[in-house]
């Protein structure tokens, strides 16, 4: 499972980058695009860090950060989707929102399992 989630989070970051490369370069868009690029790539980075956690608590903490970054990615995707004027990007937004919701669900389930298996 961990390898496929590593692959999925990496693919998600790349797919977000590809979408962002198609969004207009303007003062209004740039802040949200930059935020989305940062948090979408941070999901996988924090997941990978969790896999190398030094303790159970470290693992859970880094997994929680990955979940928070996924939630933040969803937020910025929703904003950019709402202000999007390019109809050719509609399906890309939908696909990425579905994927980030699935990533959130996986991370939440993993956190629940980890907290059950490694209580404080």
DADA-V577703 format. One record per backbone hydrogen bond with DSSP energy under -0.5 kcal/mol. NH is the residue of the N-H (numbers start at 1). CO is the residue of the C=O. E is the energy in kcal/mol with one decimal. If there is no record, write none. Layout:
<<NH:CO:E> <NH:CO:E>>
This chain:
<<5:1:-2.3> <6:2:-2.3> <7:3:-2.4> <8:4:-2.6> <9:5:-2.6> <10:6:-1.8> <11:7:-2.8> <12:8:-2.6> <13:9:-2.0> <14:10:-2.2> <15:11:-3.0> <16:12:-2.6> <17:13:-2.2> <18:14:-2.6> <19:15:-2.2> <20:16:-3.1> <21:17:-1.8> <22:19:-1.9> <23:20:-1.1> <26:24:-1.0> <30:26:-2.9> <31:27:-0.9> <33:29:-2.6> <34:30:-2.8> <35:31:-2.0> <36:32:-2.6> <37:33:-2.7> <38:34:-2.1> <39:35:-2.6> <40:36:-2.4> <41:37:-1.4> <42:38:-1.4> <43:39:-1.0> <44:40:-0.6> <45:41:-1.5> <46:42:-2.5> <47:43:-2.1> <48:44:-2.7> <49:45:-1.9> <50:46:-2.2> <51:47:-1.9> <52:48:-0.8> <52:49:-0.6> <53:50:-2.0> <59:55:-2.5> <60:56:-2.5> <61:57:-2.6> <62:58:-2.5> <63:59:-2.2> <64:60:-2.3> <65:61:-1.8> <66:62:-2.1> <67:63:-2.1> <68:64:-2.4> <69:65:-2.5> <70:66:-2.0> <71:67:-2.3> <72:68:-2.3> <73:69:-2.2> <74:70:-2.2> <75:71:-2.0> <76:72:-2.3> <77:73:-2.5> <78:74:-2.5> <79:75:-2.1> <80:76:-2.5> <81:77:-2.6> <82:78:-2.1> <83:79:-1.8> <84:80:-0.9> <87:85:-0.9> <89:86:-2.0> <90:87:-0.9> <93:89:-2.3> <94:90:-2.1> <95:91:-2.8> <96:92:-2.5> <97:93:-2.5> <98:94:-2.2> <99:95:-2.3> <100:96:-2.7> <101:97:-1.8> <102:98:-2.0> <103:99:-2.6> <104:100:-2.5> <105:101:-2.2> <106:102:-2.4> <107:103:-2.7> <108:104:-2.8> <109:105:-2.3> <110:106:-2.5> <111:107:-2.5> <112:108:-2.4> <113:109:-2.4> <114:110:-2.8> <115:111:-2.7> <116:112:-1.8> <117:113:-2.8> <118:114:-2.5> <119:116:-0.5>>
